[in-house]
Amino acid sequence: MGLIQPTIPPLPETLSFAGKSALVTGANSGLGLASCFHLVQRHISTLILAVRTRKSGESTRSALLADPVVRALPTKPTILIYELDLGRPSSVAEFATKIRADIPTLNILLLNAGIGTMAWQTTPETNTEQMFQINYLSNAILSVCLLPLLRHSGETFGSASHLPIVGSRAQGLHTYAKYPIPDTTSIFAFLNDRAHYRGMQRYADSKVLVSMWLRALAARVDASVVTVNNVCPGMVSTNIDGKEAWWLRQIVRFIQAIRGRSPEVGARTLIYAVSAGSQTHGEMLIDYNVWENKFVNTAQGRSMAKRLWAETLAAAEEIASGAVREANLED
Ligand SMILES: NC(=O)c1ccc[n+]([C@@H]2O[C@H](COP(=O)([O-])OP(=O)(O)OC[C@H]3O[C@@H](n4cnc5c(N)ncnc54)[C@H](OP(=O)(O)O)[C@@H]3O)[C@@H](O)[C@H]2O)c1
């Protein structure tokens, strides 16, 4: 990747989400918030903010409704707030149940929330490492639990629903080729063992898992009903490093100042993903183009993806019994 990132053209003037509903995770800051602005400015009818606290959701809703473009719209969007903590499997299960009960149709599920950190942290509920849990596992489980709703909406509207997970081209820095997970070892057990933790490289490793999962999911889902894809927004000036040491944040801020996109510009790529055609199904998108993670297509990558699929479905069943069968994902 060059020092200067390519220009991302503005979204088409004609792009409209009128009559549609969207759910955005991590909606209160950075790329998630900027995506919400794009959606409400482009006439989304119902927007669901998935946030950690109701309070942060309420200030986001106020900011969205105060936007001059939104204030000028003849019909204001309905903005709903739901609490979700991706670091707690029980919260993921509860959230999915509530959404299934309350929301009749969902055209867009933008799984954007994620973290990047150096520090080893585990979720108290299951002792899973946090970047693995938040960036990968909770997103994968949500995609299983909400797939029936997305399918139903795609069929009802006669046009594909969209399910992007926000990934990263930083996945190219993954450690799996250098430190392969033995075929006989559980991927989950390996990643949740602190002895195998290599700080920030876990961010790249978690995003490779996202690529593998979406590719496998896409193979089992009709693209004309639900289009599943993976999108990288490029380097964007957000607060993703907010919990890091002050000196590291200074370095990141310096690099962001030189080459970072604004959240508004970075989020254009997410909005492209939620409106893209079936050619993006199962693919990773970078700057509006399909990008190939070569490792995922190696024999090692394919074997790992197969095991990842099985372990992920088992984890989904553990927290949401019956979800796999309901999503029609049983082999
Ligand atoms: N910025 C970049 O250069 C870049 C590049 C490539 C990919 N990405 C990806 O873009 C996505 C958005 O990141 P960002 O840059 O916009 O960073 P950000 O401003 O830090 O936003 C991250 C969002 O995720 C939410 N989140 C974090 N932990 C959560 C949890 N346990 N449960 C629920 N929500 C949680 C945060 O909520 P709180 O406000 O409550 O913490 C926040 O809204 C991430 O997936 C990231 O990996 C970013």
The ligand as a MOL file (V3000), in Angstrom:
LIG
                    3D

  0  0  0     0  0            999 V3000
M  V30 BEGIN CTAB
M  V30 COUNTS 48 52 0 0 0
M  V30 BEGIN ATOM
M  V30 1 N -9.8860 3.1140 11.3500 0
M  V30 2 C -9.2350 2.3900 10.4690 0
M  V30 3 O -8.1890 2.8020 9.9180 0
M  V30 4 C -9.7540 1.0240 10.0800 0
M  V30 5 C -9.1100 0.3470 9.0250 0
M  V30 6 C -9.5840 -0.8990 8.6550 0
M  V30 7 C -10.6730 -1.4350 9.3210 0
M  V30 8 N -11.2610 -0.7610 10.3490 0 CHG=1
M  V30 9 C -12.4020 -1.3910 11.0130 0
M  V30 10 O -13.4890 -0.4920 11.0390 0
M  V30 11 C -14.3790 -0.8500 12.0980 0
M  V30 12 C -14.7880 0.4060 12.8560 0
M  V30 13 O -13.6490 0.9450 13.5040 0
M  V30 14 P -13.3780 2.5040 13.6580 0
M  V30 15 O -12.0920 2.7820 12.9810 0
M  V30 16 O -14.5670 3.2890 13.2850 0 CHG=-1
M  V30 17 O -13.0740 2.6020 15.2080 0
M  V30 18 P -13.8700 3.2760 16.4290 0
M  V30 19 O -14.1540 4.7010 16.1320 0
M  V30 20 O -13.0850 2.9190 17.6310 0
M  V30 21 O -15.2550 2.5070 16.4080 0
M  V30 22 C -15.3730 1.2020 16.8810 0
M  V30 23 C -16.8150 0.9870 17.2800 0
M  V30 24 O -16.9350 -0.3630 17.7450 0
M  V30 25 C -17.6230 -0.3400 18.9730 0
M  V30 26 N -17.2240 -1.4320 19.8500 0
M  V30 27 C -15.9980 -1.6970 20.3660 0
M  V30 28 N -16.0580 -2.7370 21.1980 0
M  V30 29 C -17.3490 -3.1370 21.2210 0
M  V30 30 C -18.0470 -4.1430 21.9150 0
M  V30 31 N -17.4340 -4.9570 22.7820 0
M  V30 32 N -19.3760 -4.2730 21.7000 0
M  V30 33 C -20.0220 -3.4520 20.8560 0
M  V30 34 N -19.4270 -2.4520 20.1910 0
M  V30 35 C -18.1070 -2.3030 20.3660 0
M  V30 36 C -17.2320 0.9850 19.6260 0
M  V30 37 O -18.1950 1.3170 20.6100 0
M  V30 38 P -17.7770 2.2000 21.9050 0
M  V30 39 O -17.8040 3.6180 21.4220 0
M  V30 40 O -18.8240 1.8660 22.9010 0
M  V30 41 O -16.3940 1.7850 22.3110 0
M  V30 42 C -17.2590 1.9010 18.4160 0
M  V30 43 O -18.5440 2.3700 18.1560 0
M  V30 44 C -13.6200 -1.8880 12.9440 0
M  V30 45 O -14.1050 -3.1660 12.6440 0
M  V30 46 C -12.1880 -1.7280 12.4760 0
M  V30 47 O -11.4400 -2.9120 12.6400 0
M  V30 48 C -10.8290 0.4560 10.7440 0
M  V30 END ATOM
M  V30 BEGIN BOND
M  V30 1 1 1 2
M  V30 2 2 2 3
M  V30 3 1 2 4
M  V30 4 1 4 5
M  V30 5 2 4 48
M  V30 6 2 5 6
M  V30 7 1 6 7
M  V30 8 2 7 8
M  V30 9 1 8 9
M  V30 10 1 8 48
M  V30 11 1 9 10
M  V30 12 1 9 46
M  V30 13 1 10 11
M  V30 14 1 11 12
M  V30 15 1 11 44
M  V30 16 1 12 13
M  V30 17 1 13 14
M  V30 18 2 14 15
M  V30 19 1 14 16
M  V30 20 1 14 17
M  V30 21 1 17 18
M  V30 22 2 18 19
M  V30 23 1 18 20
M  V30 24 1 18 21
M  V30 25 1 21 22
M  V30 26 1 22 23
M  V30 27 1 23 24
M  V30 28 1 23 42
M  V30 29 1 24 25
M  V30 30 1 25 26
M  V30 31 1 25 36
M  V30 32 1 26 27
M  V30 33 1 26 35
M  V30 34 2 27 28
M  V30 35 1 28 29
M  V30 36 1 29 30
M  V30 37 2 29 35
M  V30 38 1 30 31
M  V30 39 2 30 32
M  V30 40 1 32 33
M  V30 41 2 33 34
M  V30 42 1 34 35
M  V30 43 1 36 37
M  V30 44 1 36 42
M  V30 45 1 37 38
M  V30 46 2 38 39
M  V30 47 1 38 40
M  V30 48 1 38 41
M  V30 49 1 42 43
M  V30 50 1 44 45
M  V30 51 1 44 46
M  V30 52 1 46 47
M  V30 END BOND
M  V30 END CTAB
M  END
